[in-house]
Amino acid sequence: MNKIILTGNFTNDPETSFTKNGKPMAKFSIANNDARKFDKQADALFINCVAWDKTAEFVGNYCKKGTAVIIDGS
């Protein structure tokens, strides 16, 4: 199994919805400055994410565009 930890800011408000079985999900993307660049202009990385269940409900209720976030996932 792969594990990843991301830091960044929401690029837009999360899109929350439910699956056919009633399982909550939230789709969103975050922007992160590329730490591999050593010059003054760092490129931004845009990462698409999906949250499920209680995490999706939390994201939908409390996170908006520009919110700083640390994501731990697989």
N, C-alpha and C positions, 0 to 999 in steps of 0.2 A: 504494500500500500504506500502511496505517496502522500506526504504531508507538506503543506505550504503555509507560510505566514506572509500576509500582504499588509502594507500600510498605504493609505492614500485618502483621497477625498471623493465623495459621491459626485459624479458628473451630471446627474439628473435625479429627480425624485424617483424612488423605487416603484415599479409596477407590481402591485399585489393582485393575486387572483387565487382561485381554488381549482384543484384538479376535479375530474368527474367523481372521484371518491370523496371529495370534501377536504382534501389535504391542502393546507395553505402553502403558497409559494410566493416568493418575491424575486423579481429580476431587476438587476441594477448593474451599473458599471462604476468603476473607480479609476481615478487617474493617479499615477505615481511617477515622480521624477526618476529618470534612469540614472541610478547611482554609479553606473560604469563609466560615465563620461567625466572626464577630469577638466574639461574646459568650462568657460563661464556659462555657456548655453547648454543646459541639460534637456534632452528630449523627454517628453512625457510618454509613459506607457499607459494604455487604456485596457483595463481588464474587465471582462464580462463575468458576472457572478450570479448564482442562484442560491437562495436560502429557502429552507423548508421548515415546516411545523412552527414551533414556538419562536424560533429565530426569525422566520419570515414575518410573523405577527409583530415582533419587536421592531424589525427593520421598517415595516410599513407604518407603524405608529410613531416612531421617534426619529427616523433618519430622513433628511431632506437634502437637496442639492447643496454641495459645499461642506457637508458634515464630515469631519475627520473620523477615520475608522481604522481599526486593526482587525484583520480577518484571519482566523485560524481554521484551516479546512483541509480537505483531501480531494 
